[in-house]
Amino acid sequence: MESMEPILHMSGIHKTFPGVKALKNVNFRLFPGEVHALMGENGAGKSTLIKVLTGVYAADQGLVEMAGAPIRVHSPQEAQLAGISTVYQEINLCPNLSVAENIYIGHEPYRFGRVRWKEMNRNAERLLKERLHLDIDVTRPLESYSVAVQQLIAIARALSISAKVLILDEPTSSLDQSEVRQLFAIMRKLKEQGLAILFVTHFLDQVYEISDRITILRGGEFMGEYLVNELPRIELVSKMIGKELEMLEEFPSSAEASGRPAGQLLLNAAGLGKQGSIEPFDLQIHQGEIVGLAGLLGSGRTELARLLFGADRHDQGSLQMAGSGGSIHSPRQAIDEGIAFCSENRKKEGIIDDLTVRENIVLALQAAKGWFRAIPRKCQEEIAEEYIRLLNIHPSDSEQLIRNLSGGNQQKVLLARWLVTEPKLLILDEPTRGIDIGAKTEIQKLVLTLAEKGMSVLFISSELEEVLRVSDRIAVLRDRRKVKEMSGAEMNQQQVMQAIAGGEKG
């Protein structure tokens, strides 16, 4: 492949947003007839690079070439005209239109000002059969077919406009294993036909199954381009998260540091799962125990947490709190059983911008009591002031709108909201993301203090050192499966990273 010229070459790409350098001197090459995986954790710059390529964003600096000729695209439409087409995770087609209409929308065959429907339907059937080996009724509405078939129809649309570069953005996220195999068979066929495919996924097993080459981004910077068979999985994980194995610092586990014995069983998840979300898993959490969840972005950590809280309804297995007769199926039941959940997305699923700090803090307690049993204003103020002092929230004015606080202090307000309800189990999904080091340290200390007082904590973080620092036990997830559980001496960076990488012994 190196002997031929790349069909796409991006060099020295820079992109800055107010206060953020999203891309810094990034390079990317894509050759005809290859599947090239673009890898990186959250915030690595993958989406920004694709948006520069497809004309959604204009690069501040850098050069984009197609077949050796410089190009400039200012919109997705111009990108398509240049031979670059994207199939997104969320199918961006029209579900009420027919399959044929979706494939040829915008470039239907016309004669005398009228659409030639029979010709369009024949063309759609031929394209699907010859290029994708898909034999379906193209006159039926798109919505009558599965997500997997809709993905193939989106690919067919790209092929109908003679795409030279096909970008597949998380195409397997909603597919089961048989559908993934079908998609990969199509990708291999298209590769043989000379199409260049840029593949974005968080599933490591899939990367090593289908890809020829990998480019890694971290923090908006280019970490390197590698042939798949020359990059061991453990090295890929190291480059993505920024830790080299020989330089890893060891942290004692929370249990070793505190000498805290495990309490009685509090929560038991047996064969718990949800089709299309996460494979069935077993997990037990004991009183006063901190259980960490480790894994790359997209590994299933958040999906697991949402099942435990009932935010997503499980369709396999059972979930029970000790002493409870029934299984948890909703957030209402979870809250009644003493489970609290701080979402990773504090902007969309946590804070309410237009409310004050006081109102945000008492929100969960008021919901638990019922909206017809209003908490008196004086009591609200006392609760808010107590937790502002306890968590060192700044500014200390409880009547300040929460949107005016820093990210770290907003996170503390969300913690206060749930601590007020005196939960038995506190689920923290990325509680320290996007906050400064001082606030991170305070939250880590708070988690350890809560466990000392008997509260159980499920702690999720992309920062491996952080998970190791606070956890008594760690469950490792990969490709939406729980693959390992570890405690004691085996809880070290190398062992956890090896479990995250998978596919190799060691």
N, C-alpha and C positions, 0 to 999 in steps of 0.2 A: 504493500500500500504506500510505503514511503517513496517509491519510485515515481508515483503519479502525483499530479498537482491536486491540492485540496479544492473541492468545489466551493467551499466557504472558508474564508480566513478572516478572523477578527484579530486585530493587533493593537496593543497600546490603548485599550478602551478605558476611559475615565468617565465617571458619572457622579455628580455631587448634588445632593438635595440640601436644603437649609440645615446646616449643622451636622450633616452626615455625608461621609465619603462612601458612597455605595459600591463603586467600582474603582479600583486603583491599578492601572496598567495591566489590564486583564487580556490574555491571549486565548484564542480558541480556534482550532482547526477541525474541519469535518471533510472526510474523503468520500467519494462516490462508492456505493456498495458497502458501507459500514454502518454499524450501530454504535453510537458514541454516547456513553453515559456522562451526564453532567452531575457531579456529586458535591454535596456540601450541606452543612447543618443550617438551621434557621438563621437568617440574616447573612448567609454566606455570599449572596449576590446572584444566585441562579436566576431568580425571577427578573431581576433588573437587567441582566445580560440578555435574556430572551426578549424582553420588552425593547431593548435597544435594537436588537436584530430585527424585530418585527415592526419597528416604526412607532411603537407606543411612546417611547422616550427618544430624545435626541442625545447622542453622546456628547460630552463636553470636549473630549479629545479622542483620537484614534481613527482607525481605518477599517472599513468592512469591504471585503472583496468577494465577488462571485465569479468563479472560473477565471481568476486572475485579473478581473476588471473591477476597479473601485465602483461601489454603488452607494447611493444615499436614499434611504427610505424614510418617509415622513408620516406614514400611516400603515396599518395592517393591509389595506388595499394595495398600496404600492409594493409591500413586501410580497404579496401574492403574485403581482405582475412580474416581480423579479424571480419568482420560482420558489418562494419560501412560504410554507403553509403550516399552520399550527392546529393540533387537536388537543383541546384543553380537558382537564379533569372533569369539569362540568360541561356536558355536551351543549355547545352553543348553536344548536340547530332549532328548527321550528317543529315542535312535536305534533301540531295539528295538520301539517302539510304531509304529502305523500313522501315516500322514500325518494322517488325520482325527482320530485320538486326540490327536496333538500339538497340533492346532489348537484342539480343544475341551476339552483336559484341564483339569479343575477346574470346567467349566461345561457338562458333557455334557447333552443332552436326556434327561430321565427321565420315565417313566410307571409308576406303581404300583411305584416303587422299583427299576426296572430301566432300564438304558441302552437308548435307542432307536437301535440301531446303524444301521439303514437310513436313518433321518432324519439322523443325524449325518453319514453318508457323503454323502448328497445335499447337505446344507448345505455341507460342505467342498468338494465338486465345484463347486457354484454360486459360492461365494465365490472360489475360485481362478480360475475362468473369467471371471467378471464383473469382478472388481477387479484381477486380476493377469494375465489372459490366459494362464493356465497350465492345460493340459489333461493331467492325469496320473491314474494309478490311486491313489486316496487310501486304498485298503485295503492297499497295500504298506508295508513297514517304511520309516521315514524313512531309515535307513542305506543303503537301496538306491539312493538318489538322490545326485547330485553336491552339492558344497558350495554351488554357486550356487543350485540348486533348494531346498536346505535353508534358505538365506537367505530366499528368497521365502516359504517355508512359515512361517518365524519372523515375517515381516511379516504374513502372513495371520492368524496367531494374534493379533497386535496389532489387526488390523482387526476380528477376530471379537468383541473386547470393546469395540468402538466407541471406539478411541483417537482423541483430538483432536490429540495431540502424539506424533510418532514419532521416537525417538532412534535413529539408526543410527551405531553406534560402530565405526569402521574396517570397514565392510561389504565393502570391495573388496580387503582385504589378501590374500585367498587366491583371488582370481578372475582368470581370464585376460581378455584384451581383449574378446572376444565376450561373455563373461559380464557384464563391467562395462557394456557397451552395453545388454544386456538389463535389468540392474538399473536403469540410468538411465532407460530407457524406462518402466519401472514407476513410478519416482519422479516422472517428469513427469506420468504419468497420475494418480497420487495427489494431486499438487499441484493439478491441474486440478479434482479433486473436493473441494478445500478443506482437505486435510490439511496440517498444519504439520510440517515435517521438520527436525530438528536433525541436521546431518551432521558427523561427526568423521572427518577423514582427514589423512594427511601428504602426499598427492599433490596438488601445486599445479595440475597440468593438469586434474585432476578437479574441483577447487574452482572453477576458472574456466569449466569446461564445464557444470556442473549447478547451481551456487549462485546465489541472488539477492542474498544479503547475507552479510557476514562480520563476526564479532566476534573480536577478538584479545585474548588474555591473555598476560601476561609476568610471571613471578615472582609469580603470585597476584594480579596487579593488572589492572584493566580498561584496555586500551590504546585502545579505540575500537570503534565500530560503523560499517560502511561498506557502501554498495551496491557490488556487484562491479564494475560498469562504471565506477565512480569511483575505484577503488583499483588503480593500476598494480602489477604483480607485484613490481617492485624495491622499492616502498614497503612492500608486505606483508612481504617478507623483512626489510627494515630494522626494522620495528616488532616483528617476532617475535624477532629476535636482539638488538635494542636498539642498533643503530648507524645513525645518519643519514649518508648518503653524504658530505655536505659537511664532516662532522666526523671522518671516518675518518683514523686515523694510519697512515702507511705504515711497513712494516717491511722491512729488507733480507732477502732470502732467505738461508737457511743457506749455500748455495753461494757467494753473493756475499760474505757475511761472512767465510767461511773460505778462499775461493779453492780449495776442494777439487775436483779434477777427478773426473769420473765414472769408476769402475773398470770391470772387465769385467762382461759380462752375467751375472747370478746366477740370476734367476728369469724365466721366460717363460710368461705365461698368454695363450693364443690362442683367441679365441672361447669363453672359459670362461663357463658359465652354468648355471643350475638353474631348471627350469620352476616358476613360482609363487613364486620367490624373487628372482632377479635376471636381467636380460637379458644375453645374451652380451657379453663385453667382452674387450679386449686390454689387457694391462699388462705392462710390463717393469721389472724392478728390477735395478740394477747394484750391484756391490760398493762398500760405503762410502757409499751414497746413502740419503738420507732422502726418502721419497715420502709426501706428505700426502694424506689423503682428506678432501675438504670436501663438505658437503651438509647439509640439514636432517635432523632425526630422521625415520627411516623412508625415507630416500633410497636405502638399500642399502649403506651403508658397512660395517656389521657383517656383512651377508650376503656381501659380497665377501671380507672377512677370513676368515670361516669356510670359504669355498670354498678359499682359498689354504692354509689349515691342514688341510684335509681333514675338518674337524668336520662339515661338510655335504658330501655326495657330489655332485659335479657330474655332470650328464647331457648336457652339451654342451661341446665344445671340449677343449683339453688344457692340462695344467699340468706344467711340468718345471723342475727345477733344472739349471743348467749342468753338463754332464758326466755327467748321470744318464740312464740308458737308458729308464726307465719314467715313467709319469704318476703323480702323487700322488693317492691316493683315500682316505686315512685319516690321522688324527693320528699313528698309529704310524709310517707312512711319512714324514710331514712331519718328525717329530722325528728320524728316522734321517737325513734329508736336511739337517738343521741348521736347521729352522724352529721358532721358539718363538712362543707366542701368549698374551698377557695379555688376558683377557676384560674387557669393560666392566663385567660384573657380578661384582665381586670377592667379594661375599657368597655368591652361589649357585654360581659357577663358578670361584672362585679360592681364597680362604683356606679352611682347614679349622679351624673354631672351636676344636675340642677338642684340637688339637695345639699344640705349642710353636713358637716362632719357628724354632728349629733344625730341627725336624721338617718344617715348612712349606718351609724353604729347600732342604733336600736331597731333597724329594719327587720332582721331575722327574729329577734325576740318578740317584736310586735306580731309578726306573721305566725309565730308559734302560739301566742296567746289568742290570736283571732282578731280580726279588724274591728269587731264590735266591742272589744274590751280594750279600749285605748289606754296606753301607758300615760299617766299624768305627766305634764310638761316638766314639773320639778323633778320627778323621778328620772325622766329622760336625761335631764341636765346632769344629775348626780352620776348616772351610769356613764355618760360620755366623759365627764371630767375624771372619773376613776380610771378609765381605760386610756385616756390621753396621758395621764400621769404614769400608769403602769407600763405603757409601751413607748413612752417618750416621743409622742407625736408632736410635730411642729408644723405650723404654729399651734399653740395650745388653745386657741379660741375655737370652741365647739360650734360657734355660729358661722364660721368661715365656710364658704362653698368648697366642697371637696375637690372640684376641678382646679382650684388655685394651689393645691398642695403638690409637692414633688412626688415622683413615682414611688419612692420608698415610703413616704408617709401615707400615700394612698393605700399601699399594700398593708401598712400597719392598721389602718382604719378597717380594712376588710377582715383582718385577723381579729380585731376587736369585736366586729359585728358577730362573728361566730363564737368567740370566747364568752361573750355575754350569755349565750344560750347554755353554757356549761356542758359541752359535748363530751361524749365518751370517746369518740373517734374523730380526729380532725384530719381531713384530707387536704393536703397542700400541693397544688399543681403549679410548679415553677414559681414559688413564692418570692424568689430573689431576682427574677429576670428583669433586666432593665433598671436596676437600682444601684446606688453607689456602694462601695465596699464597706463603709461604716454601717449602713442600713442592713446590708447582707449579714454582717457579723452579729448585729443585734437580733435579727430574726432567727439565726441559727442558735444563738444562746437561749432565746425564748423557747424554741422547740425542745431543747434539752431540758429546760426548767419545767415545761409542761409535762414531759414524760416522767421526770422525777416526782411530780405530784400525782401521777397515776393516770394521766391522759394518754391515750394511744394516738399515734400519728402515722399517717401514710405520707411519705415525703418524696416528691417527684422533682428532679432537677436534671437539666442537661449537663451540668457541671459535675463531673465524676468525683472530684475531690470533695465537693460539698455533700454528695450522697454518702461517701465513705466517712466523712467527718461526723455526721449526726446519726447514722443508722446502726441499729442493733443487728439487723438482718437485711439482706438485699435480694430482691427478685429481679432477674435480668430478662428483658423482653427483646425479641428480634422478629421482624417481619410479622408483627401482630400475634406472636406466640410467646408465652412464658417458657423460656428455655432452660433456666437454671435458678436455683435458690442457694444462697451461701451465707455463712455466718462465721464468726470467730477468725481463726488464722487465715482461712482461704479468702477472706474479704480484703483483697488488695487490688491495686489498679491493674496489674497485669492479668490477674484471673478474671476480673470483670470485663476488661477489654477483649480478652480472648473469647469470653462467652458472647459478648456483643457481636464480635466479628463472625464467629462460627465457621464451619466448613474446614477447620483445621484442628489437629490435635496439638496439645501443648498446655 
